[in-house]
Amino acid sequence: MQRRSFLYLSLAALLALLTGFLLFLASRVDQMSHITNLLIVVSGMVIFGAVSAFQRFLESREDTPVIHIAFNETILKNVLAEERVKPATKELPWEISSAQLVGVDNALAAAKLRVELESELRRIAFTHGIMFERRLFSLNQLIDQLVEREVLSPAVQAALREIMPICNRAIHGENLTNEDAVSVIQVGNQLLDVLRSIEPSASGEALSGLGRAL
């Protein structure tokens, strides 16, 4: 958004300078010549373009919606702290975490968290024998299935219901403040630790092995 605003402003300034140059040329030649008339006509067209570009700049500068998070970070953290969690695996040194992206690109941080959460949920579903069409089976339906089978607890379900929509809104252009981004990413990473600690079921492992064999 900021880059587009800068381009519109630059274009408006460039066209305004071009208009001034054309009018200067028109003032230096014989006022009765055809060149003068042509320069005046062209300068009028250019200044119209400059005004249009500046108008687009003003429109692009309009504030985008700001996400207001409603969840209580402390409550969610305390609830998730009661879930069983394995020791966290060491992050690969060359990978950029969502936490590192906070303050640099909050939308990208939310997008990375969203992808990681969905990937873990689909892994859990597969290893518990839940078969689905990727294009037809929504993430909410997947979460509901995992809760019904008692793979996920209602507390994890509630936390996912809070975090995922915020990530989606940030991805689709709404602003996420740095302070809120920190809260979302911290709770989201705690959720990831919980999800990564969920082991495959015996039937899911057998199904997974059959799938690899085929």
C-alpha angles and dihedrals in degrees: 000000000000091000091052091050090051091051092051092048092047091049092049091050092047093050091047090053090048090051091052091050093050092049089049090053090048090054091053098056133065108290091222095054123106089235090063092053091047092050091050092050093048092046089052090054092047094050089050088055090048092053091048092050091049090050090052088050091055091047092050090052093061110120114261118224115281118222113237110200115216102189124102106240094200094052093048092048092049092048093048091046087068091060120096111261130181120218108284116255117240113262118241109256094229095053122092113225125216088245090059090054094056109111091014099064113348093182091055091047089053091046092052091049091048092052093047093049093048092047092053092047092052091046090053092047092051094047089051094053099257107146119196145161105254094215096046106035108083122214092242090055090049092052091048091051091051091050092048089054089047092241091122123038122232087247092059090045091053092048091050090050088056100044104038098059091050090052090049093051092049091049090052095056109276116133121252114196119228092246093052091043090057090053094047095047094046093051090040093053090048087053090051091054089053094048093047089054094059108106124214117262120243092249091046093053090050091050091047091051091049090051092052091047091054 
